[in-house]
């Protein structure tokens, strides 16, 4: 259902050729969408005692929200690394902007805690420093991908754990290790891609 909503709500702005091109970058398999969608479920299932119960509907909504952010920043990343052909860049950049705008709007419409919003804003600022300025503004490997922690962070907030709770700190440490490994793998792919295209 999430894939159906994704195509009907957002990919309608693209031509058939553009959709096929985007699918060639993400892969036609549902594996990518499922892995991103299930992150809120995985976080929730790791918590033994929650302070506030979160419904399946809420977790599904967070999963769909996570897809929006991941698609947006993956497109930004591919354009930044030269992996998107010039003729597709304008349209896909517009699509990424729509995804990110919807993602941010939903967050600010549903969360009122100023400390939580400040922390989310800080994560956005870290990523924007990379994509809008230059790589020198990134101090550690994982920061480029810190956006992937936003939805787990919100999931923890919704079950009742504050920013400075031991649970939130533990999950952040876990995700920092995961994002570091993920980013190193992504950087290796970039090197291999650059080697192939330059040769």
C-alpha positions, 0 to 999 in steps of 0.5 A: 500500500505504501508503494502504491501511495508513493506512486500515486501521490508523488511519481505522478509528476514524472513521465514513464521514462523518468519513473523508470530511470528513478527505479533504475537508481533505487532498484525495482525491488521492494527491498529498499522501500521495505527496509526504510518503512520498517525502521520505526517498527524495529525501533519500537520492537527493541524497547521492552517497556514503553511509556506510551503505546504507539499504534500500528497506524502511527508506525506505518505513518512514520515509515511512510514519512521515513521514505519521503526523507530517504528518497529526497536525500538519496536524490540529492546525494546522487546529484551531488555525486554526479550519478544522475544524468543532466537531463533528469536532474531538474525534474528529480531535484524538484521531486526531492524538494517536494518529498522533503517539504512534505516531510518537514511540514508533517513533523512541524504539524505533529510535534510541538516540543521545542527541544525535539524540534530543535534537535531535528532542526540541528540534524537538518542543518548538519546535512544541509551544510554538506549538500549546500556548502561543502564537505569541509563542514562535515566533521565525522563520517556519519553526519552526512547520513544523520537524517536517517536517525530523525524517524527513530528519534521521533519514534523514541519521543512518541513512546515517551523517551526524552532527548537525554534519556538513557534509551535515546542516548543508547539508540543514538550511539547504535545509529551512529555506528550503523550510519558510519558503516553505511556511509563508508560503504556508500563512499566505497561505491562512489569510488568504484563508480568514479573509477568506472566512469572515468575509465 
